[in-house]
Amino acid sequence: MTEKEARIAVCDAGKKLLDEGLVARTWGNVSIRLNKTDMIITPSGRPYEELEPEDMVRVNYLTNKYEGNVKPSSEYKLHTEIYKTRKDANSVIHTHQMNASTVATARREIPPILDDQAQLLGPSVRVAPYALPNTKKIVKGTVKALKGRNAALMANHGAVCIGRDIEEVFVCCQVLEKSAKAFIEAEFLGGAKSISKFEAWIMHKYYLMKYSKEANKNK
């Protein structure tokens, strides 16, 4: 993906998140790994509906230095740390989506209750401990909660999803919201009944391997 294509993709993803109610106003952020050193991320404090591709910010995720006068999202260090520690992640979306945020407020881990959740997100969705926004503590805790997963909740804050491309990570956000809603409502019906973590782990690994093979065939 060229830088121009990445800027357009990140800008479009931000507007799509707004349209689907996964973010509000200027909250949340989107990024794409551009190459072995740089990423493209949404800017700080700009309403999504007003964004243009040229407003996106190029950041070196190894040094945290960025180009131009437009500041990157205030949570850009979470994105940079994910790219440094997760070689499989090529796109990151942080949201304040309603149902996921509700579960994050309760600080409840979401067990593997749906097949698509297990396949895309992993054997469970952990909750990172609460920490003040934009701090080393919240970055460290969130990256730890993401280990072996494609999504994590951030206590009393929101959620973060990762994927191998922007399309996959967007679907992860949608599946996370669906899973969080199902979890909340199942609790009123006597409690959510979980798939075994072993079966969930197998489904996740199978999805990753199958997806990769099909993606390579289509190149």
N, C-alpha and C positions, 0 to 999 in steps of 0.2 A: 504494500500500500504506500503510495506517495504521500508526502506531507499534505498536499492539497486535498487528496482523497480522505486522509485521516481527519483533517479539519472539518470537512463537510460531514463525515460520519459522526463525529463527536457532537457537532452542532445539531444535526438531525435527531440524534439519540436523546439529547436534552429536551428538545421540543416534544418528542414522542413520550418521554416520561411524564411531562407536564400534561399532555393530552390524556394519558391513561390514569392520571391521578396518583402517580407514584412519587411525585415531588410537588412542592408548592413554592411559588414565588422564586426566590434565589437559592433555596436549600437543596442540598444534594449536589453531586458532581459526577462527571463522566470522563474517562480517559481511555486512550488507545496507546499501546506500546508501538512506537514508530520504528525503532531499530534497537541495537544493542546498548544504546546509551540514552536515548531520548523518548519522551512521550508527548502526546498532545492532550491537553486537559481543558475543561471549561474554566472560564475566568471567575474571579471573586466578585460577588455582589451585583451580578448582572441578571436581570429577569430573563428567563429562558425564551420567552416569546420575542424578545428584542435582539437575540444573539444572531450574529452572522459568522460564517467560517473564519473570517479574518480576526475575530475576537478571541478565538481559541489560543491557548498559550503553549509554546514549546518549552518543555522543562527537561533538563538533564537529570534523570532519576538516580544517577550515581553521585552527583555533586549537589543536587537540589537547586542548581542555578537555572534561571529562566531568562528567556529572550524578551526584549521590548519593554514598554512602559506599563503594559497591562498585567496586573498581578494574577497569578493562578489561583484557583480555588483555595480557600484557607486550609482545607484538609489535604492539600496535595502531597504532604509527607506520608500520609497513609498509602496513597497510590504508589509513591516511589518505593516505599518499603516492600509493598507487595510485589512489585516488578523485580526487586533485588532478590527476594526470597522464593518467589514462585515462578520458575522458568516456564511453566505451562500456562501462565496467565498472560494474555495479550490485550485484555480489556478489563476495566474495573468500573463498576457503578456503585455509588453510595447513595442511598435513598432514605427518606423519612416516611415511607409508605405506611398506611394506616394500620393494617392488621399485624404486620411484622413489628411495627413500633409498639403496638399494644402488648404483644408477647414479650418484647424486649423490656417493657416497663415492668412486667411481672417477673422478669428475669428467669423465664422458663425455657429450658432447652426443648426444641421441637423434635420429638422422636420420629423415626421413619414411618409415617402413617399413610403415605400415598406412594404408588409405584413411580410416578414421574418425579416426585420429590427425591426418592432414593436414587434414581438414575442420574438426574442432573446435579443435585446438590450434595449427595453423599449420605452416609449412614445416619446422620442427624444434623440438626442446625444448632450449634453451640451458641452460648451467650458470652460475649466478652465482658469482663468486669467494668463497672462504671469508672470513668475517668473524665476529667475536664476536656472539652474539645481542643483539638490542635496541640495536644501534648504528647510527649514521648510515651507516656503511660498508656494512652488510648491506642496509639499505633502498635505498641508491643502486644497489648492484650488482644487486639483485633486480629493481628497476624497469627497469633497463637491459636485463636479460636477457629481460624480458617484452615488450619493444618489438616490435610486430607479431605477438605470440603471445598465446595464452590460457593458457599454462602455462610454468613455469620450474622448474628444479631449483636447489637451494641447496646448494652444496658442503659435504659432511660434515654436513648438517643435515636437509634434507627437501625439500619442494616447495610451490609455491603455484600456485593456479589462479584464473582470473577468468572471469566470464560476465555476460551481460546480465540474468540473473535467477538466483535460487537453484537452480532446476532445472537450468539449463544448466551452471552451474559445478560442480554435483555430478556431472553426467555427464562433465565434463572431468576430474574427479578419477578417475573409474572408467576412462576411456579412457587416461589417463596411466599408471595402474597396469598395465593390459593391455599398453600399448606398451612399458613398461619391462621387463615380464616377457618379452615376445616378443624384445626386444632382447638381454637377458641370455642367453636360451636359444639364440637364433640365432647368438650368438658361439661357442657350442660346436659348431655345425654348419658352421663355416667362415666365419662372419661374416654380419651382417645385410646384405641387399641393399636399397638405397634406391630409392624413387621419385625421379624428378628433382625438384629443388627448385622448378623452374618449374611443373611439373605440380601439385606439392603446394600451391604458392602459389595457383594457379588454383582448385583444389578448395576451399581455405580461403575465398577471396573469394566463390566461388559459394555456399558454405554460408551465409556471413554475409548475403549479399544475398537469397538464397532464403528463409532463415529470417525475416528482417525483413519481407519482403512477406507471408508467410503469417501472421505474428504480427499485422500490421496488419489483415489481413482478418478475423481472429478477434476483434478488439476490439469 
